[in-house]
Amino acid sequence: MTGKDIWDAKTYLQFEDERLRPALDLIARIPHEAPKLVVDLGCGAGNALPVLAARFPTARVMGVDGSAAMLAKAAAAGFETAQADIGTWAPAAPVDVIFSNAALQWLDGHEALFPRLLECLAPGGVLAVQMPSMHAAPLRAVQDRIAREGPWAEVLQRVKSAPPILSPEAYYALLSPRVAKLEMWVTEYIHVLRGEDPVVRWAMGTSLRPFLDAMGAEGSKGFLAAYAAAMRAAYPPGPDGAVLLPFRRLFVLARK
Ligand SMILES: C[S@@+](CC[C@H](N)C(=O)[O-])C[C@H]1O[C@@H](n2cnc3c(N)ncnc32)[C@H](O)[C@@H]1O
């Protein structure tokens, strides 16, 4: 992958169970009986790889990611991995299942990317994708607002976190003419988070990374304080201290 590696597996995996849950829901619904090759695109630290291997015991399962820091954990668990940018990734042979959990939202140009991924599938192959759809929620909207307003605005001018994904209608228009079967659904998970400023810690593992990386640890302090205050107001803790974070995710399951 080109550019700096902004990922940190330890920060990302603080909410391991919550982040794995949509992957489990998606893997359970993949309509393929006996794939030979399964690729987890943007596999990160590889949390979904054992689940894919258990669901498809006869398949060769491999993880692809741009981040060496994330891949190191997947490789240490004994999985086949490859470092590549999803934007230019091309498999050596047609793939039976391309699975991607919480990764494709980091890439622009889904109008070209999704058809290209379909072309990487073998006949009867499945593209199974889950992407957060959170741009309108305070979690994401406040990041963009604070980035534009504070003394850090100039440094962050050109920094972009994950762009908004397309609408379900747009994915339908893009994919339905190209596949035999298309299923889509949206689930809003209610993540129950605990501890100090848990929403900030959640975002520090994902969507805040590009901002924090651009400012450095020292420069991020004011930004993080402003963001934490806004998150406490948007997602106040309940009587037992738990913070409920509603998290909307779009699922796309396309069979060629
Ligand atoms: C939020 S993590 C999800 C990781 C994993 N799929 C999971 O569910 O735990 C997003 C992952 O996408 C990867 N990623 C983002 N953009 C990428 C790109 N253009 N090429 C390759 N990997 C990319 C990041 O390196 C990161 O590991």
The ligand as an SDF file (V2000), in Angstrom:
LIG
                    3D

 27 29  0  0  0  0  0  0  0  0999 V2000
  -11.2880   -1.1100   10.1310 C   0  0  0  0  0  0  0  0  0  0  0  0
  -10.0070   -2.1930    9.6250 S   0  0  0  0  0  0  0  0  0  0  0  0
  -10.9040   -3.7170    9.3640 C   0  0  0  0  0  0  0  0  0  0  0  0
  -10.0440   -4.9220    9.5020 C   0  0  0  0  0  0  0  0  0  0  0  0
  -10.7510   -6.2840    9.4290 C   0  0  0  0  0  0  0  0  0  0  0  0
  -11.4270   -6.4770    8.1590 N   0  0  0  0  0  0  0  0  0  0  0  0
  -11.6970   -6.4780   10.5870 C   0  0  0  0  0  0  0  0  0  0  0  0
  -12.8990   -6.5820   10.3490 O   0  0  0  0  0  0  0  0  0  0  0  0
  -11.2350   -6.5190   11.7150 O   0  0  0  0  0  0  0  0  0  0  0  0
   -9.7160   -1.6370    7.9840 C   0  0  0  0  0  0  0  0  0  0  0  0
   -8.5700   -2.3240    7.2960 C   0  0  0  0  0  0  0  0  0  0  0  0
   -8.5950   -1.9500    5.9200 O   0  0  0  0  0  0  0  0  0  0  0  0
   -7.2650   -1.7950    5.4870 C   0  0  0  0  0  0  0  0  0  0  0  0
   -7.2670   -0.8990    4.3060 N   0  0  0  0  0  0  0  0  0  0  0  0
   -7.8130    0.3220    4.1980 C   0  0  0  0  0  0  0  0  0  0  0  0
   -7.6180    0.8140    2.9640 N   0  0  0  0  0  0  0  0  0  0  0  0
   -6.9060   -0.1190    2.2960 C   0  0  0  0  0  0  0  0  0  0  0  0
   -6.3870   -0.2080    0.9760 C   0  0  0  0  0  0  0  0  0  0  0  0
   -6.5640    0.7680    0.0790 N   0  0  0  0  0  0  0  0  0  0  0  0
   -5.7120   -1.3150    0.6180 N   0  0  0  0  0  0  0  0  0  0  0  0
   -5.5050   -2.3210    1.5040 C   0  0  0  0  0  0  0  0  0  0  0  0
   -5.9890   -2.3120    2.7650 N   0  0  0  0  0  0  0  0  0  0  0  0
   -6.6720   -1.2150    3.1470 C   0  0  0  0  0  0  0  0  0  0  0  0
   -6.5280   -1.1950    6.6570 C   0  0  0  0  0  0  0  0  0  0  0  0
   -5.1510   -1.4230    6.5730 O   0  0  0  0  0  0  0  0  0  0  0  0
   -7.1930   -1.9140    7.8250 C   0  0  0  0  0  0  0  0  0  0  0  0
   -6.4960   -3.0630    8.2180 O   0  0  0  0  0  0  0  0  0  0  0  0
  1  2  1  0
  2  3  1  0
  2 10  1  0
  3  4  1  0
  4  5  1  0
  5  6  1  0
  5  7  1  0
  7  8  2  0
  7  9  1  0
 10 11  1  0
 11 12  1  0
 11 26  1  0
 12 13  1  0
 13 14  1  0
 13 24  1  0
 14 15  1  0
 14 23  1  0
 15 16  2  0
 16 17  1  0
 17 18  1  0
 17 23  2  0
 18 19  1  0
 18 20  2  0
 20 21  1  0
 21 22  2  0
 22 23  1  0
 24 25  1  0
 24 26  1  0
 26 27  1  0
M  CHG  2   2   1   9  -1
M  END
$$$$
